[in-house]
Amino acid sequence: MISDRWPAEWLRGLLQASVLAIIADGETYGYVIAQRLDDAGLGRIKGGTLYPLLGRLEEGGLVTSAWREGNGGPGRKFFTITAAGRRELDRLRADWAAFTAITSELIGAPREP
């Protein structure tokens, strides 16, 4: 399902924000999203994890999609972030910054007894 390098709970928790951030960079499709996640060091995200997430993002109005013909190959479903998706990504980024600040303080450096 998801990379063995990181605990699955961590990846499930940040996958939506990561996918939205990739789509916010510009219109893209599933294979490229999975490749960017892998290249970033999150590991190989399988289609059975990624495509249902993309469907939920679309159902939630955070992204839109359009099928396009491939150049000599199969068509592809391209995803574009919506205004609601950008607002959600901004919210997730702010929440992530606060969360990581708190958890870094708690689990970062050992404290003197």
C-alpha distances in whole Angstrom, upper triangle without the diagonal:
4,7,9,12,12,12,9,12,13,10,10,14,15,12,15,18,16,16,19,21,20,21,24,25,26,25,22,19,15,15,17,15,12,15,16,13,13,16,17,15,12,10,8,6,6,9,7,7,9,12,13,13,15,17,18,19,21,22,23,25,24,23,25,24,26,26,27,28,27,29,30,26,24,25,22,21,22,22,25,25,27,30,28,25,27,29,25,24,27,27,23,25,28,26,23,27,28,25,25,29,29,26,27,31,29,27,28,31,33,36,39,40
4,7,9,8,9,7,10,10,8,9,12,12,10,13,16,14,14,18,18,18,20,22,23,24,24,21,19,15,15,16,14,11,13,14,11,10,14,14,11,8,7,6,5,7,10,10,8,10,13,14,13,16,18,18,19,22,23,23,25,23,23,25,24,26,26,28,29,28,30,31,27,26,26,23,22,22,21,24,24,27,29,27,24,25,27,24,22,25,25,21,22,25,23,21,23,25,22,22,25,26,23,24,27,26,24,25,28,30,33,36,37
4,5,6,8,8,11,11,8,11,14,13,12,16,17,15,16,19,19,18,21,23,23,25,25,22,20,17,16,17,15,12,13,14,10,9,12,12,9,7,4,6,7,9,13,13,12,13,16,17,16,19,21,21,22,25,26,26,28,25,25,27,27,29,29,30,31,29,31,32,29,27,28,25,24,24,24,26,25,29,31,29,26,27,28,25,23,26,26,22,22,25,24,21,23,25,22,21,25,25,22,23,26,25,23,23,26,28,31,34,36
4,6,7,8,11,11,10,13,15,15,15,18,20,18,19,22,22,22,24,27,27,29,29,26,24,21,20,21,19,16,16,17,14,12,15,15,11,9,8,9,11,12,16,16,14,16,20,20,20,22,24,24,25,28,29,29,31,29,28,31,30,33,32,34,35,33,34,35,32,31,31,28,28,28,27,29,29,32,34,32,29,30,31,28,26,29,28,24,25,27,25,22,25,26,23,22,25,25,22,22,26,24,21,22,25,26,29,33,34
4,7,9,12,11,10,13,15,15,15,18,19,17,19,22,21,21,24,26,26,28,29,26,25,22,21,21,19,16,16,16,13,11,14,13,9,8,7,10,12,15,18,19,17,18,21,22,21,23,26,26,26,29,30,30,32,29,29,31,31,33,34,34,36,34,35,36,33,32,33,30,29,29,28,29,29,32,33,32,29,29,30,27,25,27,27,23,23,26,24,21,22,24,21,19,22,23,20,19,23,22,19,19,22,23,27,30,31
4,6,8,7,7,10,12,11,12,16,16,15,17,20,20,20,23,24,25,27,28,25,24,21,21,21,18,16,17,16,13,12,15,13,10,8,8,11,12,15,18,18,15,17,20,21,19,21,24,23,23,27,28,27,29,26,27,30,30,32,33,34,36,34,36,37,34,33,33,30,29,28,27,28,27,30,31,30,26,27,28,25,22,24,24,20,20,22,21,17,19,21,18,16,19,20,16,17,20,19,16,17,20,21,25,28,29
4,5,5,7,9,10,11,12,16,17,16,18,21,21,21,24,26,26,29,29,27,26,23,23,23,20,18,19,19,15,15,18,16,13,10,11,13,13,16,19,18,15,17,20,20,18,21,24,23,23,26,27,26,29,26,27,30,30,33,34,35,37,36,38,39,36,34,34,31,30,29,27,29,28,30,31,29,26,27,28,24,23,25,24,20,21,23,20,17,20,21,17,16,19,19,16,17,20,18,16,17,20,21,25,28,29
4,5,5,6,9,10,10,13,15,15,16,19,20,20,22,24,25,27,27,25,23,20,21,21,18,16,18,18,14,14,18,16,14,10,11,12,11,13,16,14,12,14,17,17,15,18,20,19,20,23,24,23,26,24,24,27,27,30,31,33,35,33,36,37,33,32,31,28,27,27,25,27,25,28,29,27,24,26,26,23,21,24,23,19,20,22,20,17,20,21,18,17,21,21,18,19,22,21,19,20,23,25,28,31,32
4,6,5,6,9,10,13,14,14,16,18,19,20,22,24,25,27,28,26,25,22,23,23,20,18,20,20,16,17,20,18,16,13,14,15,14,16,18,16,13,15,18,17,15,19,20,18,19,23,23,22,25,23,24,27,28,31,32,34,36,35,38,39,36,34,33,30,28,28,25,27,25,27,28,26,23,24,24,21,20,22,20,17,18,20,17,15,18,19,15,15,19,18,15,17,20,18,17,19,22,23,26,29,30
4,6,5,6,9,11,12,12,14,16,17,18,20,22,23,25,26,24,24,21,22,22,18,17,19,18,14,15,17,15,13,10,12,14,13,16,18,18,14,15,19,18,16,18,21,19,19,23,24,22,24,22,23,26,27,30,31,33,36,34,37,38,35,33,33,29,27,27,24,25,23,26,27,24,21,22,23,19,18,20,18,15,15,17,15,12,15,16,13,12,16,16,13,14,18,17,15,16,20,22,24,28,29
4,5,5,6,9,10,9,11,14,15,15,17,19,20,22,23,21,20,17,18,18,15,13,15,14,11,12,15,13,11,8,10,11,10,12,15,14,11,12,15,15,13,15,18,17,17,20,21,20,22,20,20,23,24,27,28,30,32,31,33,35,31,30,29,25,24,23,21,22,21,23,25,23,20,21,22,18,16,19,18,14,15,18,16,13,16,18,15,14,18,18,16,17,21,20,18,19,23,25,28,31,32
4,6,5,8,10,10,11,14,15,16,17,19,21,23,23,21,20,17,18,19,15,14,17,16,13,14,17,16,15,11,12,13,10,12,14,13,9,10,14,13,10,13,15,14,14,18,19,18,20,18,19,22,22,26,27,29,31,31,33,35,31,29,28,25,23,22,20,21,20,22,24,21,18,20,20,17,16,19,17,14,16,18,16,14,17,18,15,16,20,20,17,19,22,21,20,22,25,27,30,33,34
4,6,7,8,10,12,13,14,16,17,19,21,23,23,22,21,19,21,21,17,16,19,17,14,16,19,16,16,12,15,16,14,16,17,16,13,13,16,15,12,15,17,15,14,18,19,17,20,17,19,22,23,27,28,31,33,33,35,37,34,32,30,27,25,24,21,22,20,21,22,20,17,18,18,15,14,16,14,11,13,15,12,10,14,15,12,13,16,16,14,17,19,19,18,19,23,25,27,31,32
4,6,5,6,9,10,11,12,14,15,17,19,20,19,19,17,18,18,14,14,16,14,11,14,16,13,13,10,13,14,12,15,17,17,13,12,15,15,12,14,17,15,14,17,19,17,19,16,17,20,22,25,27,29,31,30,33,35,32,30,29,25,23,21,19,19,17,19,20,18,15,16,16,13,11,14,13,9,10,13,11,9,12,14,12,12,15,16,15,16,19,19,18,19,23,25,28,31,33
4,6,5,6,8,10,11,12,14,16,17,18,16,16,13,15,15,11,11,13,12,9,12,14,12,13,9,11,12,9,12,13,13,10,9,12,12,9,11,14,12,11,15,17,16,17,14,15,18,19,22,23,25,28,27,29,31,28,26,25,21,19,18,16,17,15,18,19,18,14,16,17,14,12,15,15,11,12,16,14,12,15,17,15,15,19,20,18,20,23,23,22,23,26,29,31,35,36
4,5,5,6,9,10,11,12,15,16,16,15,15,13,16,15,12,12,15,14,11,15,17,15,16,13,15,15,12,14,14,14,11,9,11,11,7,9,11,10,8,12,13,12,13,11,12,15,16,20,22,24,27,26,29,31,28,26,24,21,18,17,14,14,12,14,16,14,11,12,14,10,9,12,12,9,11,14,13,12,15,17,16,16,20,21,20,21,24,25,24,25,29,31,33,37,38
4,6,5,6,9,10,10,13,15,16,15,16,15,17,16,12,14,16,13,11,15,16,14,15,13,16,16,14,17,17,18,14,12,15,15,11,11,14,13,10,14,16,14,15,11,12,16,18,21,23,25,28,28,30,33,30,28,26,22,20,18,15,14,12,14,15,13,10,10,11,9,6,9,10,6,8,11,11,9,12,14,14,14,17,19,18,19,22,23,23,23,27,29,31,35,37
4,5,5,6,9,10,11,13,15,14,14,13,14,13,9,10,12,10,8,11,13,10,12,10,13,13,12,15,15,17,13,11,14,15,11,12,15,14,12,15,18,16,17,13,13,17,18,21,22,24,26,26,28,30,28,26,24,21,19,17,14,14,13,15,17,16,12,12,14,12,9,12,13,10,10,13,13,11,14,16,15,15,18,20,19,20,23,24,23,23,26,29,32,35,37
4,5,5,6,9,10,11,12,10,11,10,12,11,7,9,11,9,8,12,13,12,14,12,13,13,11,13,13,15,12,9,11,12,9,8,12,12,9,12,15,14,14,11,10,13,14,17,19,20,23,22,25,27,24,23,21,17,15,13,10,11,10,13,15,15,11,12,14,12,10,13,14,12,12,16,16,14,17,20,19,19,22,24,23,23,27,27,26,27,30,33,35,39,41
4,5,5,6,9,10,11,11,12,12,15,13,10,12,14,12,11,15,16,14,17,15,17,17,15,17,16,17,15,12,13,14,10,9,12,12,8,11,14,12,12,8,8,12,13,16,19,20,23,23,26,28,26,24,22,18,16,13,10,9,7,10,12,11,7,8,11,9,6,10,12,10,11,14,14,14,16,19,18,19,22,23,23,24,27,28,27,28,31,34,36,40,42
4,5,5,7,9,11,11,13,13,15,13,10,13,14,11,11,14,14,12,15,14,17,17,16,18,18,20,17,14,16,17,14,13,16,15,12,15,17,16,15,11,11,14,16,19,21,22,25,24,26,29,27,26,24,20,18,15,12,11,9,12,13,13,9,9,11,10,7,9,12,10,9,13,14,13,14,18,18,17,20,22,22,22,26,27,26,26,29,32,35,38,40
4,5,5,7,9,8,10,11,12,9,7,10,11,8,9,12,12,11,14,13,15,15,14,16,16,18,16,13,14,16,13,12,15,16,13,15,18,17,16,13,12,14,14,17,18,19,22,21,23,26,24,22,20,17,15,12,10,10,9,13,15,15,12,11,15,13,10,13,16,14,13,17,18,16,18,21,21,20,23,25,25,25,28,29,28,28,31,34,37,41,43
4,5,5,6,6,8,10,12,10,8,11,13,11,12,15,15,14,17,16,18,17,16,17,16,18,16,13,13,15,13,10,13,14,11,12,15,15,13,10,8,10,11,13,16,16,19,19,21,24,22,21,18,15,13,9,7,6,6,10,12,13,9,10,13,13,10,13,16,14,14,18,19,18,20,23,23,23,25,28,27,28,31,32,31,31,34,38,40,44,46
4,5,8,9,12,14,16,13,11,15,16,13,14,17,17,16,19,18,20,20,19,21,20,22,20,16,17,18,15,13,16,16,13,14,17,16,14,10,9,12,13,16,18,19,22,22,24,27,26,24,22,18,16,12,10,7,6,9,10,11,8,7,11,11,9,11,14,13,13,16,18,17,18,21,22,22,24,26,27,27,30,31,31,31,34,37,39,43,45
4,7,9,12,14,15,12,11,14,14,11,13,16,15,14,18,18,20,20,19,21,21,23,21,17,19,21,18,16,19,19,16,17,20,19,17,14,13,14,15,17,19,19,22,21,23,26,24,24,21,18,16,13,11,9,9,12,13,15,12,11,14,15,12,13,17,16,15,18,20,19,20,23,24,23,25,28,28,28,31,32,32,31,34,37,40,43,46
4,6,10,13,14,11,11,15,15,13,15,18,17,17,20,20,22,21,20,21,20,23,21,18,18,20,18,15,18,19,16,16,19,19,17,14,11,12,12,14,16,15,18,18,19,23,22,21,18,15,14,10,9,7,8,11,13,15,13,12,16,16,14,16,19,18,18,21,23,22,23,26,27,26,29,31,31,31,34,36,35,34,38,41,43,47,49
4,7,10,12,10,10,14,15,13,15,18,18,18,22,21,22,21,19,20,18,21,20,16,16,18,16,13,15,17,14,14,17,18,15,13,10,10,9,10,12,12,15,15,17,20,19,18,15,12,10,6,6,5,8,11,14,16,13,13,17,17,15,18,21,20,20,23,25,24,25,28,29,28,31,33,33,33,37,38,37,37,40,43,46,49,51
4,7,9,7,7,11,11,11,13,15,15,16,19,18,19,17,16,17,15,18,17,13,13,16,15,12,14,16,14,14,17,18,17,14,11,11,9,10,11,11,14,13,15,18,16,15,13,9,8,5,5,7,10,13,16,18,15,15,19,18,16,19,22,20,21,24,25,24,26,29,29,28,31,33,32,33,36,37,36,36,39,42,45,48,50
4,6,6,6,9,10,11,13,15,15,17,19,18,18,15,14,14,12,15,14,11,10,13,13,10,12,15,13,13,16,18,17,15,12,11,9,10,10,10,12,12,14,17,14,13,10,7,6,5,6,9,12,15,19,19,16,18,21,20,18,21,23,22,22,26,26,25,27,30,29,29,32,34,33,34,37,38,36,36,40,43,45,49,51
4,5,5,6,9,10,11,12,14,15,17,15,15,12,10,10,8,11,11,7,7,11,10,8,11,14,13,13,16,18,17,15,13,13,11,12,12,13,15,14,16,18,15,13,12,8,8,8,8,11,13,17,20,20,17,19,22,20,18,22,23,21,22,26,26,24,27,29,28,28,31,33,31,32,36,36,34,35,38,41,43,47,49
4,5,5,6,9,10,11,12,14,16,15,13,11,10,10,9,12,12,9,10,14,14,12,15,17,16,17,20,21,21,19,16,16,14,15,14,14,15,13,15,17,14,13,12,9,10,10,11,14,17,20,23,24,20,21,25,23,21,24,26,23,24,28,28,26,28,31,30,29,32,34,32,33,36,37,35,35,38,41,44,47,49
4,5,5,6,9,10,10,12,14,14,13,12,11,12,12,15,15,11,12,16,15,13,16,18,17,17,21,22,21,18,16,16,14,15,15,15,16,14,16,18,15,15,14,11,11,10,11,13,15,19,22,22,19,20,23,22,19,22,24,22,22,26,26,24,26,29,28,27,30,32,31,31,35,35,34,33,36,39,42,46,48
4,5,5,6,9,10,11,13,12,12,10,9,11,10,14,12,9,10,13,12,10,14,15,14,15,18,19,18,16,13,15,14,15,16,16,18,17,19,21,18,17,16,13,12,10,10,12,13,17,20,20,16,17,20,18,16,19,21,18,18,22,23,20,23,26,25,24,27,29,28,28,32,32,31,30,34,37,39,43,45
4,6,5,6,9,10,11,10,9,7,6,8,8,11,10,7,10,13,12,11,15,16,15,17,20,21,21,18,16,18,16,18,18,19,20,18,20,22,19,18,17,14,14,13,13,15,16,20,23,23,19,20,23,21,18,22,23,20,20,24,24,21,24,27,25,24,27,29,27,28,31,32,30,30,33,35,39,42,44
4,5,5,6,8,10,10,9,8,8,10,11,15,14,11,14,17,16,15,18,20,19,20,23,24,24,21,19,20,19,20,20,19,20,18,19,21,19,18,18,15,15,15,15,17,18,22,25,25,21,22,25,23,20,23,25,22,22,25,25,23,25,28,27,25,28,30,28,28,32,33,31,30,33,36,39,42,44
4,5,5,6,9,9,10,9,10,13,14,17,15,12,15,18,16,15,19,20,18,20,23,23,23,19,18,19,19,20,21,21,22,20,21,23,21,21,20,17,17,15,14,16,16,20,22,23,19,19,22,20,17,20,22,19,18,22,23,20,21,25,24,22,25,28,26,26,29,30,28,28,31,34,37,40,42
4,6,5,7,6,7,7,7,11,12,15,12,10,14,16,14,14,18,18,17,19,22,22,22,19,18,20,20,22,22,23,24,23,24,26,23,23,22,19,18,17,16,17,17,21,23,22,19,19,21,19,16,19,21,17,17,21,20,17,20,23,21,20,23,25,23,23,27,27,25,25,28,31,34,37,39
4,5,5,5,4,5,7,10,13,15,14,12,15,18,16,17,20,21,20,22,25,25,26,23,21,23,22,24,24,24,25,23,24,26,23,23,23,20,20,19,18,20,21,24,26,26,22,23,25,23,20,23,24,21,20,24,24,20,22,25,23,22,25,27,25,24,28,28,26,26,28,31,34,38,40
4,5,7,8,9,11,14,16,19,17,15,18,21,19,19,23,24,22,24,27,27,27,24,22,24,23,25,25,25,26,24,24,26,24,24,24,21,21,20,19,21,21,25,27,27,23,23,26,24,21,23,25,22,20,24,24,21,22,26,24,22,25,27,25,25,28,29,27,26,28,31,35,38,40
4,6,8,10,12,15,17,20,17,16,19,21,19,19,23,23,21,24,26,26,26,23,22,24,24,26,26,27,28,26,27,29,27,26,26,23,22,21,20,20,20,24,25,25,21,21,23,22,18,20,22,19,17,20,21,17,19,22,21,18,21,24,22,21,25,26,23,22,25,28,31,35,37
4,5,9,11,14,17,19,17,16,19,21,19,20,24,24,23,25,28,27,28,25,24,26,26,28,29,29,30,28,29,31,28,28,28,25,24,23,22,23,23,26,28,28,24,24,26,24,20,22,23,20,19,22,22,18,19,22,21,18,21,23,21,20,24,24,22,21,23,26,30,33,35
4,7,8,12,15,16,13,13,17,18,16,17,21,21,20,23,25,24,25,22,22,24,24,27,27,28,29,28,29,31,28,27,27,23,23,22,21,22,21,25,26,26,22,22,24,21,19,21,22,18,17,21,20,17,18,21,19,17,21,22,20,19,23,23,21,21,24,26,29,33,35
4,6,9,13,14,12,12,16,18,16,18,21,21,21,24,26,26,27,24,23,25,25,27,27,27,28,26,28,29,26,25,25,23,22,22,21,23,23,27,29,28,24,25,27,24,22,24,25,21,21,24,23,20,22,25,22,21,24,25,23,23,26,26,24,24,26,29,32,35,37
4,6,9,11,10,10,13,16,15,16,19,20,20,22,24,25,26,23,22,24,23,24,24,25,26,23,25,26,23,22,22,20,20,20,19,22,22,26,28,28,24,25,27,25,22,25,26,22,23,26,25,22,25,27,25,24,27,28,26,26,30,29,27,27,30,32,36,39,40
4,7,8,7,7,10,12,11,12,15,16,16,19,21,21,23,20,19,21,20,22,22,23,24,23,25,26,23,21,21,18,17,18,17,20,20,23,26,25,21,23,25,22,20,23,24,20,21,25,23,21,24,26,24,23,27,28,25,26,30,29,27,27,31,33,36,39,41
4,5,6,6,9,11,11,12,14,16,17,19,20,21,23,21,20,21,20,21,21,22,23,21,24,24,21,19,19,17,16,18,17,20,21,24,27,26,23,25,27,24,22,26,26,23,24,28,26,24,27,29,27,26,30,31,28,29,33,32,30,31,34,36,39,43,44
4,5,5,5,8,9,10,12,14,15,16,18,19,21,19,18,18,17,18,17,19,20,19,22,22,19,16,16,14,13,15,15,18,20,22,26,25,21,24,26,23,22,26,26,23,25,28,27,25,28,30,28,28,32,33,30,32,35,35,33,34,37,39,42,46,47
4,6,6,7,9,11,11,13,15,16,17,19,21,20,19,19,18,20,19,21,23,22,25,25,22,19,19,17,16,17,17,20,21,24,27,25,22,25,26,23,23,26,26,23,25,28,27,25,29,30,28,28,32,32,30,32,35,34,32,34,37,39,42,45,46
4,6,6,7,9,11,11,13,15,16,17,19,18,17,18,18,20,20,22,24,23,26,27,24,21,21,18,16,17,16,19,19,22,24,23,19,22,24,20,20,23,23,20,22,25,23,21,25,27,24,24,28,29,26,28,31,31,29,30,34,35,38,42,43
4,6,5,6,9,10,11,12,14,15,17,15,14,15,14,17,17,19,21,20,23,25,21,19,18,15,13,14,13,15,16,18,21,20,17,19,21,18,17,21,21,18,20,23,22,21,24,26,24,24,28,29,27,28,32,31,30,31,34,36,39,43,44
4,5,5,6,9,10,10,12,14,15,14,13,13,12,14,14,17,19,19,22,23,20,17,15,13,11,12,11,14,15,18,21,20,17,20,22,19,19,22,23,20,22,25,25,23,27,29,27,27,31,32,30,32,35,34,33,34,38,40,43,46,47
4,5,5,6,9,10,10,12,14,14,13,14,13,16,17,20,22,22,25,26,23,20,18,16,13,15,13,16,16,18,21,19,17,20,21,18,18,22,22,20,22,25,24,23,26,28,26,27,30,31,29,31,34,34,33,34,38,39,42,46,47
4,5,5,6,9,10,10,12,11,11,13,13,16,17,20,23,23,26,28,24,22,20,17,14,14,12,14,14,16,18,16,13,16,18,15,15,18,18,16,18,21,20,19,23,24,22,23,27,27,26,28,31,31,30,31,35,37,39,43,44
4,5,5,6,9,10,11,9,8,9,9,12,14,17,19,20,23,25,22,19,17,13,10,10,8,11,11,13,16,15,12,15,17,15,14,18,18,17,19,22,21,20,24,26,24,25,28,29,28,30,33,33,32,33,37,39,42,45,47
4,5,5,6,8,10,10,9,10,9,12,14,17,20,21,24,26,23,20,17,14,11,12,10,12,13,14,17,15,13,17,18,16,17,20,20,19,21,24,23,23,26,28,27,28,31,32,31,33,36,35,35,36,40,42,44,48,49
4,5,5,6,9,9,9,11,12,15,17,20,23,24,28,29,26,23,21,18,15,15,12,14,13,14,16,14,12,15,16,14,15,18,18,16,19,22,20,20,24,25,24,25,29,29,28,30,33,33,32,34,38,40,42,45,46
4,6,5,6,5,6,8,10,14,16,19,23,23,27,29,26,23,21,17,14,13,10,11,9,10,13,10,8,12,13,11,11,15,15,14,16,19,18,19,22,23,22,24,27,28,27,29,32,32,32,33,36,39,41,45,46
4,5,5,6,5,6,7,11,14,17,20,22,25,27,25,21,19,16,12,11,9,9,9,9,12,11,9,13,15,13,14,17,18,17,19,22,22,22,25,27,26,27,30,31,31,33,36,36,35,36,40,43,45,48,50
4,5,8,8,9,11,14,16,20,23,25,28,30,27,24,21,18,15,15,12,13,12,12,14,12,11,15,16,14,16,19,19,18,21,23,22,23,26,28,27,29,31,32,32,34,36,36,36,38,41,44,45,49,50
4,6,8,10,12,16,19,22,25,27,30,32,30,27,24,21,17,16,13,13,11,10,12,9,9,13,13,11,13,16,15,15,18,20,19,20,23,24,24,26,29,29,29,31,34,34,34,35,39,41,43,47,48
4,6,7,10,14,17,20,24,25,29,31,29,26,23,20,16,15,12,11,9,7,9,7,7,11,11,10,13,15,15,16,18,20,20,21,24,25,25,27,30,30,31,33,35,35,36,37,40,43,45,48,50
4,7,10,14,17,20,23,25,28,30,28,25,22,19,15,14,10,9,6,5,7,5,4,8,9,8,9,12,13,13,15,17,17,18,21,22,22,24,27,28,28,30,32,33,33,34,37,40,42,45,47
4,7,10,14,16,20,21,24,27,24,22,19,15,12,10,6,5,4,5,9,8,6,9,12,11,11,14,16,15,17,20,20,20,23,25,25,26,29,30,30,31,34,35,35,35,39,42,44,47,49
4,7,11,13,17,19,22,24,22,20,16,13,10,8,6,5,6,7,10,11,10,12,15,14,15,18,19,19,21,23,24,24,27,29,29,30,32,34,34,35,38,39,38,39,43,45,47,51,53
4,7,10,13,15,18,21,19,16,13,10,6,5,4,6,9,10,14,14,13,15,18,17,18,21,22,22,23,26,27,26,29,31,31,32,35,36,36,37,40,40,40,40,44,47,49,53,54
4,6,10,12,16,18,16,14,10,8,5,5,7,9,12,13,17,18,16,18,21,21,21,24,26,25,26,30,30,30,32,35,34,35,38,40,39,40,43,44,43,44,47,50,52,56,58
4,7,9,13,15,13,10,7,6,4,6,9,12,15,17,20,21,20,22,25,24,24,27,29,28,29,32,33,32,35,37,37,37,40,42,41,42,45,46,45,45,49,51,54,58,59
4,6,9,12,11,9,5,5,6,7,11,13,17,19,22,23,22,23,27,26,26,29,31,30,31,34,35,34,36,39,39,39,42,44,43,43,47,48,46,46,50,53,55,59,61
4,7,8,8,7,4,6,9,10,14,17,20,22,26,27,25,27,30,30,29,32,34,33,34,37,38,37,39,42,41,41,44,46,45,46,49,50,49,49,52,55,58,61,63
4,6,5,5,4,6,10,11,15,17,21,24,27,29,26,28,31,31,29,32,35,33,34,37,38,36,39,42,41,41,44,46,44,45,48,49,48,47,50,53,56,60,62
4,5,8,8,10,13,14,18,20,24,26,30,31,29,30,34,33,32,34,37,35,36,39,40,39,41,44,43,42,46,48,46,47,50,51,49,49,52,55,58,61,64
4,7,9,12,15,17,20,23,27,29,33,34,32,33,37,36,34,38,40,38,38,42,43,41,43,46,46,45,48,50,49,49,52,53,51,51,54,57,60,63,65
4,7,9,13,15,18,21,25,28,31,32,30,31,35,34,32,36,38,36,36,40,40,39,41,44,43,42,46,48,46,46,50,50,49,48,51,54,57,61,63
4,7,10,13,16,19,23,25,29,30,27,29,33,32,30,34,36,34,35,38,38,37,40,42,41,41,44,46,44,45,49,49,47,47,50,53,56,60,61
4,7,9,13,16,20,22,26,27,24,26,30,29,28,31,33,31,32,36,36,35,38,40,39,39,43,44,43,44,47,48,46,46,50,52,55,59,61
4,6,10,13,16,19,23,23,21,23,26,25,24,27,29,28,29,32,33,31,34,37,36,36,39,41,39,40,44,44,43,43,46,49,52,55,57
4,7,10,13,16,19,20,18,20,23,22,21,25,26,25,26,29,30,29,31,34,33,33,37,38,37,38,42,42,41,41,45,47,50,54,55
4,7,10,13,17,18,15,17,20,20,19,22,24,23,23,27,28,27,29,32,31,31,34,36,36,36,40,40,39,39,43,46,48,52,54
4,7,10,13,14,11,13,16,16,15,18,20,19,20,23,24,23,26,28,28,28,31,33,33,34,37,37,37,37,40,43,46,49,51
4,7,10,11,9,10,14,14,13,16,18,18,18,21,23,22,24,27,27,28,30,32,32,33,36,37,37,37,40,43,45,49,51
4,7,8,6,7,10,10,10,12,14,14,15,18,19,19,21,24,24,25,27,29,29,30,33,34,34,34,38,41,43,46,48
4,5,5,6,9,10,10,12,14,15,16,18,20,20,22,24,25,26,28,30,31,32,34,36,36,36,40,42,44,48,50
4,5,5,6,9,10,11,12,14,15,17,18,20,21,23,24,26,27,29,30,31,33,35,35,36,39,42,43,47,49
4,5,5,6,9,10,11,12,14,15,16,18,20,21,22,24,26,27,28,30,32,33,34,34,38,40,42,45,47
4,5,5,6,9,10,10,12,14,15,16,18,20,20,22,24,25,26,27,30,31,31,32,35,38,40,43,45
4,5,5,6,9,10,10,12,14,15,16,19,20,21,23,24,25,26,29,30,31,31,34,37,39,42,44
4,5,5,6,9,10,11,12,14,16,17,18,20,21,23,24,26,28,29,30,30,33,36,38,41,43
4,5,5,6,9,10,10,12,14,15,16,18,20,21,22,24,26,27,27,28,32,34,36,39,41
4,5,5,6,9,10,10,12,14,15,16,18,20,20,22,24,25,26,26,29,32,34,38,39
4,5,5,6,9,10,11,13,14,15,17,19,20,21,23,25,25,25,29,32,33,37,38
4,5,5,6,8,10,11,12,14,16,17,18,20,22,23,24,24,28,30,31,35,37
4,5,5,6,9,10,10,12,14,15,16,17,20,21,21,22,25,28,30,33,35
4,5,5,6,9,10,10,12,14,15,16,18,20,20,20,24,27,28,32,34
4,5,5,6,9,10,11,13,14,15,17,19,20,20,23,26,27,31,32
4,5,5,6,9,10,11,12,14,16,17,18,19,22,25,25,29,31
4,5,5,6,8,10,10,12,14,15,16,16,20,22,24,27,29
4,6,5,6,9,10,10,12,14,15,15,18,21,22,26,28
4,6,5,6,9,10,11,13,14,15,18,20,21,24,26
4,5,5,6,8,10,11,12,13,16,19,20,23,25
4,5,5,6,8,10,10,10,14,16,18,22,23
4,6,5,6,9,10,10,13,15,16,20,22
4,6,5,6,9,10,13,14,15,18,20
4,5,5,6,7,11,13,14,18,19
4,5,5,5,8,11,12,16,18
4,6,6,8,10,10,14,16
4,6,8,9,9,13,14
4,6,7,9,13,14
4,7,9,13,15
4,6,10,12
4,7,9
4,6
4
